[in-house]
Amino acid sequence: MIADRFRVPYADHMLVPVPAGTDPLRVAAASDNLADAWRSVVPGLESRPGGTVLVLGGGAKSIGLFAAGLAVAKGASTVDYLDDDAGRRRIAEAMGARAQALSGSRKLRNIGASARRYDVVVEATSNAPGLRMAIGSLAPGGTCTAVGYYLATGTRVPLMKMYATDATLKVGVSHARAALPEMLEFVDRAQFPAESVTTITADWEDAPRVYAERTTKLVLRRDRLDTFDFKR
């Protein structure tokens, strides 16, 4: 929405106010990446309080980090974050997760055969080896949410493994509006530091330049807001 004006269909329903006193920069990603992370970990931890969480990062970059931070804030007993990027690993560790590197698709395939199993797995690598690892890392009855997408045709899913462990795989676009009220209330009440995931905060006028940079999470700020007359 990098524009001076844009149309919001069904605005009376779709717009959700930011809680008074909450810094807008903290919830700049609320209607997209943060809501996606919320749906990937919070429902699973509500059904298994104190459960274990694995986040495979690197593809959907900020979503994986938000998910790791939310898992810690929601009381997961274990939160492991795997990513090849050292900068993102530092952010995950600062949010309370245990971080380690992944190197290459072979390691991705093999690590799923480890003894550790997780109640909730977030697949944010957006690649087929990561998807297989995520499913292979589920505890019996666990849930894996794939927050990325898979462009290659014929992406394989280990259905027999899922059948044997009563696994659930969720794939698809998140319903951000449904999560917003509860999520914004939690961020405000718990003072969840969502801004920790932001790697670049830039002025509105710098958008053409900063969008060309490779970064984990970009947020644009604008100090002056023009007033418009809105018509339905």
DAGI-V351975 format. One record per residue. SS is DSSP state (~ for helix, > for strand, _ for the rest). PSI is psi in degrees with one decimal (999 if undefined). OMEGA is omega in radians with two decimals (NA if undefined). Layout:
# DAGI-V351975
SS & PSI & OMEGA
SS & PSI & OMEGA
This chain:
# DAGI-V351975
_ & 46.2 & 3.13
_ & 78.6 & -3.10
_ & 155.8 & 3.12
_ & -32.2 & 3.13
_ & 144.9 & 2.99
_ & 157.6 & -3.06
_ & 134.2 & 3.10
_ & 103.0 & 3.10
_ & 141.5 & 3.10
_ & 47.7 & -3.00
~ & -33.2 & 3.14
~ & -31.1 & 3.14
~ & -42.1 & -2.95
~ & -29.4 & -3.10
_ & 133.3 & 3.14
_ & 124.5 & -3.09
_ & 144.4 & 3.02
_ & 134.6 & -3.14
_ & 140.8 & 3.13
_ & 132.7 & 3.13
_ & -9.3 & 3.10
_ & 128.2 & 3.13
_ & 123.6 & 3.12
_ & -31.2 & 3.12
_ & -27.4 & 3.12
_ & -34.3 & -3.05
_ & 26.5 & 3.13
_ & -28.2 & -3.11
_ & 11.8 & -3.00
_ & -39.0 & -3.04
_ & 6.4 & -3.12
_ & -92.0 & -3.01
~ & -42.3 & -3.11
~ & -41.1 & 3.10
~ & -36.2 & 3.10
~ & -42.8 & 3.11
~ & -39.3 & -3.14
~ & -49.7 & -3.09
~ & -18.7 & -3.10
~ & -20.8 & -3.09
~ & -36.9 & -2.99
~ & -48.9 & 3.12
~ & -39.2 & 3.13
~ & -39.4 & 3.13
~ & -26.7 & 3.07
~ & -34.0 & 3.11
~ & -22.5 & 3.09
_ & 76.6 & -3.12
_ & 135.0 & -3.12
_ & 16.4 & -3.11
_ & 175.1 & -3.13
> & 145.0 & -3.03
> & 135.5 & 3.01
> & 131.6 & 3.07
> & 122.6 & 3.06
> & 110.7 & -3.04
_ & 178.5 & 3.05
_ & -28.6 & 3.13
_ & -70.1 & 3.01
_ & 82.6 & -2.83
~ & -58.3 & -3.06
~ & -31.1 & -3.13
~ & -43.7 & 3.12
~ & -40.3 & 3.14
~ & -43.9 & 3.07
~ & -41.4 & -3.13
~ & -43.2 & 3.13
~ & -45.0 & 3.14
~ & -41.3 & 3.12
~ & -37.7 & 3.11
~ & -42.4 & 3.09
~ & -47.5 & -3.09
~ & -27.0 & -3.13
_ & 8.0 & 2.98
_ & 21.8 & 3.06
_ & 141.0 & -3.12
_ & -29.2 & 3.10
> & 133.2 & 3.03
> & 107.8 & 3.10
> & 131.7 & -3.14
> & 124.0 & -3.10
> & 127.4 & -3.09
_ & 143.7 & 3.11
_ & -14.8 & -3.08
_ & 120.1 & -3.09
~ & -35.9 & 3.14
~ & -43.3 & 3.12
~ & -34.5 & 3.08
~ & -38.0 & 3.11
~ & -40.0 & 3.11
~ & -44.1 & 3.14
~ & -42.3 & 3.13
~ & -38.3 & 3.12
~ & -25.0 & 3.12
_ & 2.2 & 3.03
_ & 2.0 & 3.14
_ & 161.1 & 2.99
> & 124.8 & -3.03
> & 143.7 & 3.02
> & 164.2 & -3.05
_ & 153.7 & 2.94
_ & 138.0 & -3.11
_ & 105.7 & 3.00
~ & 155.7 & -3.07
~ & -28.4 & -3.13
~ & -44.3 & 3.12
~ & -36.6 & 3.09
~ & -42.4 & -3.13
~ & -40.0 & -3.01
~ & -31.1 & -3.03
~ & -24.2 & 3.11
_ & -14.3 & 3.14
_ & 6.4 & -3.13
_ & 168.6 & -3.07
_ & -26.1 & -3.07
_ & 137.6 & 3.08
_ & 151.5 & -3.01
> & 144.6 & 3.09
> & -35.8 & -3.11
> & 129.3 & 3.10
> & 132.6 & 3.08
> & 117.6 & -3.12
> & 101.7 & -3.11
_ & 21.5 & 3.05
_ & -26.2 & -3.09
_ & 33.2 & 3.03
_ & 160.2 & -3.04
~ & -43.8 & 3.09
~ & -38.8 & 3.11
~ & -39.1 & 3.12
~ & -43.4 & 3.14
~ & -39.9 & 3.11
~ & -43.1 & -3.11
~ & -47.7 & -3.14
~ & -38.9 & 3.14
~ & -15.5 & -3.11
_ & 1.1 & -3.09
> & 139.6 & 2.95
> & 160.7 & 3.09
> & 128.8 & -3.12
> & 6.5 & -3.09
> & 168.7 & -3.09
> & 130.3 & 3.05
> & 128.2 & 3.05
> & 121.8 & 3.10
> & 110.5 & -3.06
_ & -4.7 & 3.07
_ & -159.4 & 3.08
_ & 159.1 & -2.94
_ & 106.4 & -3.02
_ & -25.7 & -3.10
_ & 139.4 & 3.07
_ & 148.3 & 3.08
_ & 28.4 & 3.08
_ & 122.4 & -3.03
_ & 142.4 & 3.09
_ & 127.1 & -3.09
_ & 78.2 & -3.03
~ & -36.5 & -3.13
~ & -41.3 & 3.08
~ & -41.3 & 3.13
~ & -40.2 & 3.12
~ & -43.7 & -3.07
~ & -25.5 & -3.10
~ & 7.5 & 3.14
_ & 46.5 & -3.06
_ & 152.0 & 3.06
> & 130.2 & 3.08
> & 124.6 & 3.11
> & 125.7 & -3.13
> & 134.2 & 3.07
_ & 170.9 & -3.14
_ & 138.3 & 3.14
_ & 153.5 & 3.09
_ & 83.5 & -3.00
~ & -40.4 & -3.06
~ & -35.4 & -3.12
~ & -30.0 & -3.08
~ & -20.0 & -2.95
~ & -50.0 & -3.07
~ & -50.5 & -3.13
~ & -40.9 & -3.10
~ & -45.5 & 3.14
~ & -37.9 & 3.10
~ & -40.8 & 3.13
~ & -45.4 & 3.13
~ & -42.1 & 3.14
~ & -46.4 & -3.08
~ & -43.9 & -3.08
~ & -5.3 & -3.07
_ & 46.4 & -3.14
_ & 124.4 & -3.03
_ & 65.1 & -3.11
~ & -27.3 & -3.13
~ & -14.0 & 3.11
~ & -24.1 & -3.13
~ & -22.6 & -3.11
_ & 122.6 & -3.13
_ & -21.3 & 3.05
> & 125.6 & 2.97
> & 120.1 & -3.02
> & 159.3 & 3.08
> & 153.3 & -3.11
~ & -43.9 & -3.08
~ & -18.9 & -3.11
~ & 4.4 & -3.06
~ & -46.9 & -3.12
~ & -34.9 & -3.12
~ & -48.9 & -3.01
~ & -24.6 & 3.10
_ & -20.0 & 3.12
_ & -11.0 & -3.13
_ & 147.9 & 3.09
_ & 112.9 & -3.08
_ & 166.5 & -3.12
_ & -48.8 & -3.12
_ & 120.7 & 3.12
> & 134.6 & 3.04
> & 130.6 & 3.08
> & 138.7 & 3.12
> & 152.4 & 3.13
_ & 116.8 & -3.06
_ & -31.1 & -3.07
_ & 127.2 & 3.10
_ & 125.5 & 3.06
_ & 153.2 & 3.11
_ & 128.9 & -3.13
_ & 155.5 & 2.99
_ & 124.8 & -3.09
_ & 136.9 & 3.13
_ & 144.5 & 3.11
_ & 999 & NA
